[in-house]
Amino acid sequence: MPAPAAPAAAALPPGAIVACQMEVVPGKPEANLARILRGIDEASEAGAELVLFPEMALPGYLVGDEWENDAFLRDLAAMNAEIVARTRGRAAAMWGSVRAVLDPHPPVLGRVPALAARGEDGRTRKYNAAFVAAGGALVGNGVFDGFTPKSLLPKYREFDDARHFHALPLLAAELGLPAADLLAPFELPLGGARRRVGVILCEDMWDDDYAFKPVEVLRAKGAEVIVNLSASPFGIGKQAKRDRILARQSRGCEFHYVNCTGAQDNGKNVFVFDGASPIWVDGRKVAQGPSFREAAVTLASGVDPGLSEIAQIEGAVVEGLRAALSRMGARKVVIGISGGIDSALVAVLCVGALGAEHVIGVNMPSRHNSPTTRRLAAELAERLGIRFLVAPIEEAVDVSRRQIAALTGADVAGLVDENIQARDRGSRLLAGIAAQLGAIERCGVVFTNNGNKTEVAQGYCTLYGDVGGAIAPLADLYKTQVYALARHVNATRGDPIPEGILTVKPSAELSPEQNPERGGGDPFQFDYHDRLLYQLVELRRDPEAILADFAAGRLEKALGLPAGQSVVGTFFPDAAAFVADLELVWRRFKGSFFKRVQAPPIVAVSKRAFGYDLREAQIGARFTRAYERLKREILAPPPPGAPR
């Protein structure tokens, strides 16, 4: 990403604070160190007196168990010292990094003893810390020398801080002190006066469900300015929640929040960091940086108008693809283009991330693919300007059919036949074409997974067929969201997706019954099933809660169905059909984890993405006893004479 332009010196009054909203590259501290040092220089030249960098700006936030590599930790300690030295004759700096207790006979951390060099599990003790330096030296706050540990360590969703780091309240408990005794503001010269600046890290401001309240402690100790160094991933609706939190936490003070940009991953999920760093003063937002790109944010920046929610989703997926493919060493991608909406949108997003010259579309028709979808696939490739290959699969699939039939003594049919086609496309053709192009062109080439969240949640995919690829751009978007994003890119990118792709009935086209020209298609009512799956996945609701809503007449409201639509009537003929479908959806959801655990990484944008964000076990479906009672009551025949 290009470096942000430094603010004009004339725009920065005495005491100015600059938030350096930077792209953090996980596990590449050399790159991050260079960016931090440059940020200190640029802010200083512009007249700033304090420059802020995000949480874990030096090492990256999501680096897995690299935190347990002591050589990595020693490298970080040396780099922290370089940052301290850079502040000599320049602006003061606050940045996120790790403070590890590596000395077998550790010194005090200020006036606080470091205690054991090892944690309870025998690993090196570490703190997720905010460092503070000015004039070429660490700045103390009367408690710690030059840093303060993170207080609240999240251990939900993608976060696993408590696995690696020691929390400030835990240290306080070991010392027999109240946690508030270890949290204090730092005094820094700003605008010709010494101001008390409290610094916290990310989760420390999201304290609603914690007993310890770091912001309240800092305000009580006279903090005039509070700084939050964050590594906060993008999520649909998250900015509105941040604003609600910051409106409350900034009462009576000046609150500077700095977030990172770029993408980081924990293996199964790619999380995108959206920047959008705001400044709040006494409950009012006065400035905010842009989304998904680097920037220098000051009180003079103004509030960036931001992006619409659907544009944010597009930006997050494109940025996630760009960063993830870059770190895989992939310069090109191969996409199976069927003429359907999912593969069309993946192609558009990959062009946005890599450029049309680095995207190859492959259409792989069988005898079941309609002329309509074959034509639409070719038209899509032409509109996007990507290389387009056609690779019929019927001959190869017939070989597999005959061989399996001869070995088993029975003709291949039904799902077995459908899965053979899917595996031929994914495991043979897409994988082979990507490998061959990589060998010919001497660069990294991978193929994508085009599945959406509806299909992933229901296991509507073939292991080693369409459950394959290097990355899944759409697997955190339900089918209705895929359509919404496709319409958005058409409206803003000059109609790259042919209208026919938006109107043709979605279908896997693996059998005569699935021919979209004759009304065949996927076995979902997306307007209903996507809403139901959102309840089960994002909101973690059990079928018991869904059935209770139905029995009480409030299910339509819970699902957010438009006025005039009812579950029974619009989607199902009667209650028995609704209940049967609910149980089928739940069984598919709970029974298909074995496919999800073998699926490629997902670009996460929702409240709860499959993978590390949603941790599953292969335990199968179970219906509670309360569910079974409700079911009997709902399906019981009415007493004689009662209205039906």
C-alpha positions as CSV (number, residue, x, y, z in Angstrom):
1,M,0.0,0.0,0.0
2,P,1.3,3.5,-0.7
3,A,2.5,5.5,2.3
4,P,0.2,8.3,3.4
5,A,1.2,11.8,2.7
6,A,2.4,13.6,5.8
7,P,0.1,16.3,7.1
8,A,1.1,19.8,6.1
9,A,3.1,21.4,8.9
10,A,0.9,24.5,8.9
11,A,-2.1,22.3,9.7
12,L,-0.6,21.0,12.9
13,P,-0.9,23.3,15.9
14,P,1.4,23.0,19.0
15,G,0.9,19.7,20.8
16,A,-0.5,18.0,17.7
17,I,-1.0,14.2,17.9
18,V,-0.8,12.1,14.7
19,A,-2.4,8.6,14.4
20,C,-0.4,6.6,11.9
21,Q,-3.0,4.3,10.4
22,M,-0.5,1.8,8.8
23,E,-0.6,-1.5,7.1
24,V,0.9,-4.1,9.5
25,V,2.4,-7.1,7.9
26,P,2.2,-10.1,10.3
27,G,5.4,-11.9,11.1
28,K,7.5,-9.3,9.2
29,P,8.8,-7.0,11.8
30,E,11.5,-5.6,9.6
31,A,8.9,-4.2,7.2
32,N,6.8,-2.8,10.1
33,L,9.9,-1.3,11.8
34,A,10.8,0.6,8.6
35,R,7.2,1.9,8.4
36,I,7.2,3.0,12.0
37,L,10.5,4.8,11.7
38,R,9.3,6.5,8.6
39,G,6.1,7.5,10.4
40,I,8.0,9.1,13.2
41,D,10.1,11.1,10.8
42,E,7.1,12.2,8.7
43,A,5.0,13.2,11.7
44,S,8.0,15.1,13.2
45,E,8.6,17.0,10.0
46,A,5.0,18.0,9.9
47,G,5.2,19.5,13.4
48,A,3.6,16.7,15.5
49,E,4.7,16.2,19.1
50,L,3.2,12.7,19.5
51,V,2.8,10.0,16.9
52,L,0.7,6.8,17.5
53,F,0.9,3.4,15.9
54,P,-1.5,0.4,16.2
55,E,-1.5,-2.5,18.6
56,M,1.2,-5.0,17.8
57,A,2.4,-2.6,15.0
58,L,5.9,-4.1,15.1
59,P,5.3,-7.9,15.1
60,G,1.8,-8.1,13.7
61,Y,-1.1,-9.3,15.8
62,L,-2.1,-12.7,14.3
63,V,1.2,-14.7,14.1
64,G,0.0,-18.0,15.7
65,D,2.5,-19.8,17.9
66,E,5.4,-17.7,16.6
67,W,4.9,-16.0,20.0
68,E,6.5,-19.0,21.6
69,N,9.8,-18.5,19.6
70,D,12.2,-16.8,21.9
71,A,14.5,-15.9,19.0
72,F,11.6,-13.9,17.5
73,L,11.0,-12.2,20.8
74,R,14.7,-11.2,21.2
75,D,14.6,-9.7,17.7
76,L,11.5,-7.7,18.6
77,A,13.2,-6.4,21.8
78,A,16.2,-5.1,19.7
79,M,13.7,-3.4,17.2
80,N,11.8,-1.8,20.1
81,A,15.1,-0.2,21.1
82,E,15.6,1.2,17.6
83,I,12.2,2.8,17.8
84,V,13.0,4.4,21.1
85,A,16.3,5.8,19.7
86,R,14.5,7.3,16.7
87,T,12.5,9.6,19.0
88,R,15.6,11.5,19.9
89,G,15.1,15.1,18.5
90,R,11.8,14.0,17.1
91,A,8.2,13.5,18.1
92,A,7.3,11.2,21.0
93,A,5.9,7.8,20.0
94,M,3.5,5.2,21.3
95,W,3.4,1.8,19.5
96,G,2.2,-1.7,20.1
97,S,4.6,-4.5,20.5
98,V,5.4,-7.4,22.9
99,R,7.3,-7.0,26.2
100,A,8.9,-10.4,26.9
101,V,10.6,-11.3,30.2
102,L,13.6,-13.1,28.6
103,D,16.3,-12.5,31.3
104,P,16.5,-15.5,33.7
105,H,17.0,-13.0,36.5
106,P,14.6,-10.3,35.3
107,P,14.9,-6.7,36.5
108,V,11.9,-4.8,37.7
109,L,9.5,-3.4,35.1
110,G,9.6,0.0,36.7
111,R,8.7,-0.2,40.4
112,V,6.8,-3.5,39.6
113,P,8.8,-6.7,39.9
114,A,8.7,-8.8,36.8
115,L,8.3,-12.0,38.9
116,A,9.1,-15.2,37.2
117,A,10.5,-15.2,33.6
118,R,8.1,-18.1,32.9
119,G,4.4,-18.2,32.7
120,E,2.2,-20.8,34.5
121,D,2.7,-23.2,31.6
122,G,6.5,-22.9,31.5
123,R,6.6,-20.7,28.4
124,T,8.3,-17.3,28.4
125,R,6.2,-14.7,30.1
126,K,5.0,-12.0,27.6
127,Y,2.9,-8.9,27.7
128,N,0.9,-7.4,24.8
129,A,2.1,-3.9,25.5
130,A,1.9,-0.3,24.5
131,F,5.4,1.3,24.5
132,V,6.0,5.0,25.1
133,A,9.2,6.8,24.2
134,A,10.3,10.5,24.0
135,G,13.6,12.2,23.5
136,G,15.4,8.9,22.7
137,A,14.4,7.3,26.0
138,L,11.6,5.2,27.4
139,V,9.0,7.2,29.4
140,G,7.8,5.8,32.7
141,N,4.4,6.3,34.4
142,G,5.5,5.7,37.9
143,V,4.5,2.0,37.6
144,F,6.3,0.6,34.5
145,D,9.3,1.9,32.6
146,G,8.3,2.8,29.0
147,F,5.3,0.5,28.5
148,T,2.0,-0.6,29.9
149,P,0.5,-4.1,29.6
150,K,-2.9,-4.8,28.0
151,S,-5.5,-5.3,30.7
152,L,-8.3,-7.2,29.0
153,L,-7.2,-10.2,27.0
154,P,-10.0,-11.4,24.6
155,K,-10.3,-15.1,24.1
156,Y,-13.4,-15.3,21.9
157,R,-14.0,-15.4,18.2
158,E,-10.6,-15.0,16.4
159,F,-8.9,-13.6,19.5
160,D,-6.6,-15.8,21.6
161,D,-4.6,-13.2,23.6
162,A,-4.9,-15.2,26.8
163,R,-3.1,-18.2,25.2
164,H,0.1,-16.2,24.8
165,F,0.1,-13.1,27.0
166,H,-0.1,-12.1,30.7
167,A,-2.8,-9.6,31.6
168,L,-2.3,-6.6,33.9
169,P,-4.9,-7.7,36.4
170,L,-3.3,-11.1,36.6
171,L,0.0,-9.5,37.4
172,A,-1.6,-7.3,40.0
173,A,-3.2,-10.4,41.6
174,E,0.2,-12.1,41.9
175,L,1.6,-9.0,43.6
176,G,-1.4,-8.7,45.9
177,L,-2.4,-5.3,44.6
178,P,-5.6,-3.9,43.1
179,A,-5.4,-3.9,39.3
180,A,-6.0,-0.1,39.3
181,D,-2.6,0.4,41.1
182,L,-0.8,-0.8,38.0
183,L,-2.5,1.4,35.5
184,A,-1.5,5.1,35.2
185,P,-1.2,7.8,32.6
186,F,2.1,9.0,31.2
187,E,3.1,12.6,31.4
188,L,4.3,14.0,28.1
189,P,5.2,17.5,26.9
190,L,2.5,18.6,24.5
191,G,1.8,22.1,23.4
192,G,4.2,23.7,25.9
193,A,2.7,21.9,28.9
194,R,2.9,18.5,30.5
195,R,-0.3,16.6,29.7
196,R,-1.4,13.3,31.2
197,V,-1.9,10.7,28.4
198,G,-3.5,7.4,29.2
199,V,-2.7,4.6,26.8
200,I,-4.7,1.4,26.4
201,L,-4.8,-1.5,23.9
202,C,-7.9,-2.4,21.7
203,E,-10.1,-4.6,24.0
204,D,-9.3,-2.3,27.0
205,M,-12.0,0.1,25.8
206,W,-14.6,-2.7,25.1
207,D,-15.1,-3.2,28.8
208,D,-18.9,-3.7,29.1
209,D,-18.6,-7.4,30.1
210,Y,-15.5,-7.1,32.2
211,A,-15.2,-6.2,35.9
212,F,-12.1,-4.1,35.4
213,K,-12.6,-0.8,33.5
214,P,-9.3,0.6,32.3
215,V,-10.7,3.9,30.8
216,E,-12.5,4.7,34.1
217,V,-9.3,4.1,36.0
218,L,-7.3,6.4,33.7
219,R,-9.9,9.2,33.8
220,A,-10.0,8.9,37.7
221,K,-6.2,9.4,37.6
222,G,-6.4,12.6,35.7
223,A,-5.9,11.5,32.1
224,E,-6.7,14.4,29.8
225,V,-6.0,12.4,26.6
226,I,-6.7,8.7,26.2
227,V,-5.1,6.8,23.4
228,N,-6.2,3.4,22.2
229,L,-3.8,1.4,20.1
230,S,-5.9,-1.2,18.2
231,A,-5.8,-4.2,15.9
232,S,-9.5,-4.4,15.3
233,P,-10.7,-6.5,12.3
234,F,-13.5,-5.3,10.0
235,G,-16.9,-6.9,10.5
236,I,-20.3,-6.0,9.2
237,G,-21.9,-3.5,11.5
238,K,-18.8,-3.2,13.7
239,Q,-18.0,0.5,13.0
240,A,-21.4,1.5,14.4
241,K,-20.6,-0.5,17.6
242,R,-17.2,1.2,17.9
243,D,-18.8,4.6,17.6
244,R,-21.3,3.7,20.4
245,I,-18.4,2.6,22.7
246,L,-16.3,5.6,21.9
247,A,-19.1,8.1,22.4
248,R,-19.3,6.8,26.0
249,Q,-15.6,6.3,26.7
250,S,-14.6,9.8,25.4
251,R,-16.8,11.7,27.8
252,G,-14.7,14.4,29.5
253,C,-11.5,13.7,27.6
254,E,-9.8,13.7,24.2
255,F,-9.8,10.1,22.8
256,H,-7.4,9.1,19.9
257,Y,-8.0,5.6,18.4
258,V,-5.5,4.2,15.9
259,N,-6.3,1.1,14.0
260,C,-4.2,-0.8,11.4
261,T,-5.0,-1.7,7.8
262,G,-4.1,-4.8,5.7
263,A,-5.0,-8.4,6.4
264,Q,-3.7,-11.0,8.9
265,D,-4.8,-14.6,9.3
266,N,-4.9,-17.4,11.9
267,G,-4.7,-20.2,9.3
268,K,-8.4,-20.8,8.7
269,N,-9.6,-17.2,8.5
270,V,-8.2,-14.1,6.8
271,F,-9.2,-11.0,8.8
272,V,-9.1,-7.6,7.3
273,F,-8.3,-4.5,9.3
274,D,-10.2,-1.5,8.1
275,G,-8.4,1.5,9.6
276,A,-11.1,4.1,9.9
277,S,-9.2,5.6,12.9
278,P,-11.3,8.2,14.7
279,I,-10.7,11.0,17.2
280,W,-13.5,11.8,19.7
281,V,-13.7,14.8,22.1
282,D,-16.1,14.7,25.0
283,G,-18.5,12.3,23.3
284,R,-18.3,13.8,19.8
285,K,-16.5,12.4,16.8
286,V,-14.3,15.2,15.3
287,A,-12.1,13.3,12.9
288,Q,-11.8,9.9,11.2
289,G,-9.4,8.3,8.8
290,P,-10.4,6.4,5.6
291,S,-11.3,2.7,5.4
292,F,-8.8,0.1,4.1
293,R,-5.9,2.4,3.4
294,E,-3.0,4.0,5.2
295,A,-3.4,7.6,6.4
296,A,-2.2,10.1,9.0
297,V,-5.1,11.2,11.1
298,T,-5.1,14.4,13.2
299,L,-7.7,16.7,14.7
300,A,-7.5,18.7,11.5
301,S,-8.3,15.6,9.3
302,G,-12.1,15.9,9.5
303,V,-14.4,13.0,9.4
304,D,-13.9,10.8,6.3
305,P,-17.4,10.1,4.9
306,G,-16.6,6.5,4.8
307,L,-18.1,3.8,2.6
308,S,-21.5,2.2,2.5
309,E,-21.8,-1.2,4.2
310,I,-21.9,-3.0,0.9
311,A,-18.8,-1.0,-0.4
312,Q,-17.0,-1.9,2.9
313,I,-17.7,-5.6,2.3
314,E,-16.3,-5.3,-1.2
315,G,-13.2,-3.4,0.1
316,A,-12.7,-6.0,2.8
317,V,-12.8,-9.0,0.5
318,V,-10.6,-7.4,-2.1
319,E,-8.0,-6.4,0.5
320,G,-8.2,-9.8,2.1
321,L,-7.6,-11.5,-1.3
322,R,-4.7,-9.1,-2.1
323,A,-2.9,-9.6,1.1
324,A,-3.5,-13.4,1.4
325,L,-2.5,-14.2,-2.1
326,S,0.6,-12.0,-1.8
327,R,1.8,-13.9,1.3
328,M,1.1,-17.2,-0.5
329,G,3.4,-16.1,-3.3
330,A,0.5,-16.3,-5.7
331,R,0.7,-13.8,-8.6
332,K,-2.1,-15.3,-10.6
333,V,-5.4,-17.2,-9.9
334,V,-7.4,-19.7,-11.8
335,I,-11.2,-19.6,-11.4
336,G,-13.7,-22.1,-12.4
337,I,-16.3,-20.0,-14.2
338,S,-19.7,-21.7,-14.5
339,G,-21.9,-18.9,-15.7
340,G,-23.4,-18.6,-12.2
341,I,-23.3,-15.8,-9.7
342,D,-20.7,-17.1,-7.3
343,S,-17.9,-17.7,-9.8
344,A,-18.8,-14.4,-11.6
345,L,-18.4,-12.4,-8.4
346,V,-15.2,-14.2,-7.4
347,A,-13.7,-13.3,-10.8
348,V,-14.7,-9.6,-10.4
349,L,-13.1,-9.5,-6.9
350,C,-9.9,-11.2,-8.0
351,V,-9.6,-8.7,-10.9
352,G,-9.9,-6.0,-8.3
353,A,-7.2,-7.6,-6.1
354,L,-4.7,-8.7,-8.9
355,G,-5.7,-7.1,-12.2
356,A,-7.3,-8.7,-15.2
357,E,-4.0,-9.9,-16.6
358,H,-3.5,-12.1,-13.6
359,V,-6.8,-13.9,-13.6
360,I,-7.7,-17.0,-15.7
361,G,-11.2,-18.2,-16.1
362,V,-12.0,-21.8,-16.9
363,N,-15.4,-23.1,-18.0
364,M,-15.7,-26.9,-17.6
365,P,-19.0,-28.0,-19.1
366,S,-20.5,-31.5,-19.0
367,R,-23.6,-32.7,-20.8
368,H,-25.7,-31.1,-18.1
369,N,-24.5,-27.6,-18.5
370,S,-27.0,-25.4,-20.4
371,P,-26.2,-23.3,-23.4
372,T,-27.3,-20.3,-21.4
373,T,-24.7,-20.6,-18.6
374,R,-21.9,-21.5,-21.1
375,R,-22.7,-18.4,-23.0
376,L,-22.8,-16.3,-19.9
377,A,-19.4,-17.6,-18.7
378,A,-17.8,-16.5,-22.0
379,E,-19.5,-13.1,-21.9
380,L,-18.3,-12.5,-18.3
381,A,-14.7,-13.3,-19.3
382,E,-14.9,-10.9,-22.2
383,R,-16.3,-8.1,-20.1
384,L,-13.6,-8.5,-17.5
385,G,-10.8,-8.9,-20.1
386,I,-9.5,-12.1,-18.5
387,R,-8.0,-15.1,-20.2
388,F,-10.7,-17.7,-20.8
389,L,-10.3,-21.4,-21.3
390,V,-12.9,-24.0,-22.1
391,A,-12.3,-27.6,-20.8
392,P,-15.1,-30.1,-21.4
393,I,-15.2,-32.8,-18.7
394,E,-17.6,-35.4,-20.2
395,E,-14.9,-37.6,-21.7
396,A,-12.8,-37.8,-18.4
397,V,-16.0,-38.2,-16.3
398,D,-17.1,-41.1,-18.5
399,V,-13.8,-42.9,-17.9
400,S,-14.4,-42.6,-14.1
401,R,-18.0,-43.7,-14.4
402,R,-17.1,-46.8,-16.4
403,Q,-14.2,-47.8,-14.2
404,I,-16.2,-47.4,-10.9
405,A,-19.2,-49.3,-12.4
406,A,-16.9,-52.1,-13.5
407,L,-15.3,-52.3,-10.1
408,T,-18.5,-52.2,-8.1
409,G,-20.9,-54.1,-10.4
410,A,-23.5,-51.2,-10.5
411,D,-24.0,-48.2,-12.7
412,V,-23.0,-44.8,-11.4
413,A,-25.9,-42.5,-10.8
414,G,-27.4,-39.8,-8.5
415,L,-25.1,-38.1,-6.0
416,V,-22.2,-40.4,-6.9
417,D,-22.3,-39.2,-10.5
418,E,-22.7,-35.5,-9.4
419,N,-19.7,-35.8,-7.1
420,I,-17.5,-37.4,-9.8
421,Q,-18.2,-34.3,-12.0
422,A,-17.3,-31.9,-9.2
423,R,-14.1,-33.7,-8.3
424,D,-13.0,-33.9,-11.9
425,R,-13.4,-30.1,-12.2
426,G,-11.6,-29.3,-9.0
427,S,-9.0,-32.0,-8.3
428,R,-8.1,-32.7,-11.9
429,L,-8.6,-29.7,-14.0
430,L,-8.4,-26.6,-11.8
431,A,-5.5,-27.9,-9.7
432,G,-3.7,-29.2,-12.8
433,I,-4.1,-26.0,-14.8
434,A,-2.9,-23.9,-11.9
435,A,0.1,-26.1,-11.4
436,Q,0.9,-26.2,-15.1
437,L,0.6,-22.4,-15.6
438,G,2.8,-21.8,-12.5
439,A,5.5,-24.1,-14.0
440,I,5.3,-22.5,-17.5
441,E,5.2,-18.9,-16.3
442,R,7.5,-19.5,-13.3
443,C,5.3,-17.8,-10.8
444,G,2.8,-18.8,-8.1
445,V,-0.6,-19.7,-9.5
446,V,-3.5,-21.0,-7.3
447,F,-7.1,-21.7,-7.9
448,T,-10.0,-20.3,-5.9
449,N,-12.9,-21.8,-3.9
450,N,-16.2,-20.2,-5.1
451,G,-18.5,-21.5,-2.4
452,N,-20.9,-19.1,-0.5
453,K,-21.8,-19.3,3.2
454,T,-25.2,-20.9,2.5
455,E,-23.6,-23.8,0.8
456,V,-20.7,-24.1,3.4
457,A,-23.2,-24.1,6.3
458,Q,-25.2,-26.9,4.7
459,G,-22.4,-29.0,3.4
460,Y,-23.8,-28.4,-0.1
461,C,-20.4,-29.0,-1.7
462,T,-18.2,-32.0,-2.7
463,L,-15.1,-32.9,-0.7
464,Y,-12.0,-32.8,-3.0
465,G,-14.2,-31.2,-5.7
466,D,-15.5,-27.7,-5.0
467,V,-14.2,-28.0,-1.4
468,G,-10.7,-27.1,-2.6
469,G,-8.6,-24.2,-3.7
470,A,-6.2,-21.8,-1.9
471,I,-8.8,-19.3,-0.6
472,A,-12.5,-18.8,-0.3
473,P,-13.5,-15.2,-1.0
474,L,-17.3,-15.7,-0.6
475,A,-17.6,-18.3,2.1
476,D,-18.5,-15.7,4.7
477,L,-21.4,-14.3,2.6
478,Y,-24.8,-15.9,2.3
479,K,-26.3,-16.3,-1.2
480,T,-28.5,-13.2,-0.8
481,Q,-25.4,-11.2,0.2
482,V,-23.6,-12.5,-2.9
483,Y,-26.4,-11.1,-5.1
484,A,-26.3,-7.8,-3.2
485,L,-22.6,-7.4,-3.7
486,A,-22.8,-8.4,-7.4
487,R,-25.4,-5.7,-8.0
488,H,-23.2,-3.2,-6.1
489,V,-20.2,-4.0,-8.3
490,N,-22.3,-3.7,-11.4
491,A,-23.6,-0.3,-10.3
492,T,-20.2,1.0,-9.5
493,R,-17.9,-0.8,-11.9
494,G,-19.7,-0.5,-15.3
495,D,-21.7,-3.8,-15.3
496,P,-18.9,-6.4,-15.4
497,I,-21.4,-9.1,-14.6
498,P,-23.9,-9.9,-17.4
499,E,-27.5,-9.4,-16.3
500,G,-28.3,-12.9,-17.3
501,I,-26.0,-14.2,-14.5
502,L,-28.1,-12.2,-12.0
503,T,-31.4,-13.6,-13.3
504,V,-30.6,-17.2,-14.2
505,K,-31.7,-19.7,-11.5
506,P,-28.7,-20.8,-9.3
507,S,-27.9,-24.4,-10.1
508,A,-25.0,-26.8,-9.8
509,E,-26.0,-28.2,-13.2
510,L,-24.9,-31.8,-12.3
511,S,-28.0,-33.6,-13.4
512,P,-30.9,-33.3,-15.8
513,E,-33.1,-32.2,-12.9
514,Q,-30.8,-29.2,-12.2
515,N,-31.1,-27.7,-15.7
516,P,-31.9,-24.0,-15.1
517,E,-33.5,-23.6,-18.5
518,R,-36.2,-26.1,-17.4
519,G,-36.6,-24.6,-13.9
520,G,-34.1,-26.8,-12.0
521,G,-31.8,-25.3,-9.4
522,D,-30.3,-25.4,-5.9
523,P,-32.5,-26.8,-3.1
524,F,-32.8,-23.6,-1.1
525,Q,-35.2,-20.8,-0.7
526,F,-32.5,-18.3,-0.1
527,D,-34.7,-15.4,1.2
528,Y,-35.7,-17.7,4.0
529,H,-32.8,-20.1,4.5
530,D,-30.2,-17.4,4.6
531,R,-32.1,-15.7,7.4
532,L,-32.5,-19.0,9.3
533,L,-28.8,-19.8,8.9
534,Y,-27.9,-16.4,10.2
535,Q,-29.8,-17.2,13.4
536,L,-28.1,-20.5,13.8
537,V,-24.6,-19.4,12.9
538,E,-24.0,-15.8,13.7
539,L,-26.5,-15.6,16.6
540,R,-25.7,-19.1,17.9
541,R,-29.4,-19.9,18.4
542,D,-30.6,-23.5,18.8
543,P,-33.6,-24.9,16.9
544,E,-35.4,-24.8,20.2
545,A,-35.3,-21.0,20.1
546,I,-36.5,-21.0,16.5
547,L,-39.4,-23.3,17.3
548,A,-40.3,-21.2,20.3
549,D,-40.4,-18.1,18.2
550,F,-42.6,-19.9,15.7
551,A,-45.0,-21.1,18.4
552,A,-45.3,-17.6,19.8
553,G,-45.9,-16.1,16.4
554,R,-42.8,-14.0,16.4
555,L,-40.5,-15.9,14.0
556,E,-41.1,-13.6,11.1
557,K,-40.0,-10.6,13.2
558,A,-36.9,-12.5,14.5
559,L,-35.9,-13.4,10.9
560,G,-36.6,-9.8,9.7
561,L,-38.9,-11.0,6.9
562,P,-40.6,-8.2,4.9
563,A,-44.1,-7.2,5.8
564,G,-46.7,-9.6,4.4
565,Q,-44.4,-12.6,4.3
566,S,-45.0,-15.5,6.7
567,V,-43.0,-18.6,7.2
568,V,-46.1,-20.8,6.7
569,G,-47.8,-19.5,3.6
570,T,-44.9,-17.9,1.9
571,F,-42.3,-20.6,2.2
572,F,-44.0,-23.7,3.5
573,P,-47.6,-25.1,3.1
574,D,-48.0,-26.0,6.8
575,A,-46.3,-26.3,10.1
576,A,-45.2,-29.9,9.5
577,A,-43.3,-28.9,6.4
578,F,-41.6,-26.0,8.3
579,V,-40.6,-28.3,11.2
580,A,-39.3,-30.9,8.8
581,D,-37.2,-28.3,7.0
582,L,-35.8,-26.9,10.2
583,E,-34.6,-30.3,11.3
584,L,-33.1,-31.0,7.9
585,V,-31.2,-27.7,8.0
586,W,-29.9,-28.4,11.5
587,R,-28.8,-31.9,10.6
588,R,-27.0,-30.6,7.5
589,F,-25.3,-27.9,9.5
590,K,-24.1,-30.1,12.4
591,G,-23.2,-33.0,10.2
592,S,-21.0,-31.3,7.6
593,F,-18.2,-30.0,9.8
594,F,-15.8,-32.6,8.3
595,K,-16.1,-30.7,5.0
596,R,-15.5,-27.3,6.6
597,V,-12.5,-28.3,8.5
598,Q,-10.8,-29.4,5.2
599,A,-11.9,-26.3,3.3
600,P,-9.5,-23.5,2.4
601,P,-9.1,-20.2,4.4
602,I,-12.1,-17.9,4.3
603,V,-12.0,-14.1,4.0
604,A,-14.0,-13.2,7.2
605,V,-16.4,-10.3,7.1
606,S,-19.4,-11.4,9.3
607,K,-20.1,-11.6,13.0
608,R,-19.0,-15.2,13.0
609,A,-17.1,-16.9,10.2
610,F,-16.6,-20.7,9.8
611,G,-13.1,-21.7,10.7
612,Y,-11.1,-20.5,13.8
613,D,-13.8,-17.9,14.4
614,L,-16.5,-20.6,14.8
615,R,-15.0,-23.6,16.6
616,E,-16.8,-26.8,15.9
617,A,-16.6,-30.4,16.8
618,Q,-18.0,-33.3,14.8
619,I,-20.8,-34.1,17.3
620,G,-23.7,-34.3,15.0
621,A,-27.2,-32.9,15.4
622,R,-29.2,-33.1,18.6
623,F,-32.6,-31.7,19.5
624,T,-33.2,-30.6,23.1
625,R,-36.0,-32.1,25.1
626,A,-37.7,-28.7,25.2
627,Y,-37.6,-28.7,21.4
628,E,-39.3,-32.1,21.2
629,R,-42.0,-31.0,23.6
630,L,-42.7,-27.8,21.5
631,K,-42.7,-29.9,18.3
632,R,-45.4,-32.3,19.7
633,E,-47.5,-29.3,20.8
634,I,-47.2,-27.6,17.4
635,L,-47.9,-30.7,15.3
636,A,-50.6,-32.1,17.6
637,P,-54.0,-32.3,15.8
638,P,-56.5,-29.7,17.0
639,P,-59.2,-30.9,19.3
640,P,-62.6,-31.7,17.7
641,G,-64.5,-28.6,16.7
642,A,-61.5,-26.3,17.0
643,P,-60.6,-24.1,14.0
644,R,-57.8,-25.3,11.9
